[in-house]
């Protein structure tokens, strides 16, 4: 009887949560995940690449040693140094575009990080679920073993038939099979977490969920999520950078100035002084502005699409989470589960119900416990998906 009461009290006390244990696992995954490490290195390389090629071209140095013919006219030596010069507007735009590309690269990294940590969190939630289910099954298995042992003694004394004894054994076998299944599922989840943790073992022994705050108003919550979502931030940054590219394309239609120094020596003569040059890009910039504008329009459309897709997905998740939250609360309000278990035990001891009837009735209580855990797990997963929308 105490076993049954302990079992029912255990599952009615389980609630949903953001676990400290989960946070510890996620910190380990973030530190050890090889995909994140590769993405971090790739992001830093992209940042350096974005800052490459935005400075002035290298100065040009030219030296000519020319032999005269006939020899009586002497030789000629030319030395020149020149440097192409950008307008300040052009240099500033290149630098701001590089900064924008670097911010976009960082947002993209954070978006990938968000996906990996979301995957790890979902595995942790499943692991907590199986931990809780495993603890319940330990109690159920102990109870089934007690009944089977008791019915074995009753069979030996001739108090029950072989048929009644077989029912107790079948009940025990079902509990043992469920324990094995839970162990297999736990091992599979730990293997997935190990892969995400860079091949390092990780553990999570939590077997209960604590209550999570759930936003009462979706629109107010989404307004914050939209501003903090890294994927949307990357899309917005792409639009902003594209607009600067349009300005850069226009600026590249300006003439290119060059300045330098030149020296020329001939027999008995020496010329030297400053040189100035100008290059007018009559054809090189053709269609560049139009292409940049088209790229901005495409980026704007992608940004709008990303926003709409995120809104629709989060709204669906929010509604599902709200429904699951209501289910969890209803399961927790189930009345007199312990009293019903006590009545069943008394009826079995008094011979008012058969063992089969007792097993069926207890199975209903076990099923309710399982449904409660499933609702809490699914609610927790929906909340994890919602929280993953924000960095």
Helices and strands as residue ranges (DSSP letters): H 2-12, H 20-32, H 34-50, E 60-66, G 71-73, E 76-85, H 88-156, H 162-196, H 218-228, H 230-251, E 256-266, E 269-279, H 288-332, H 337-349, H 355-387
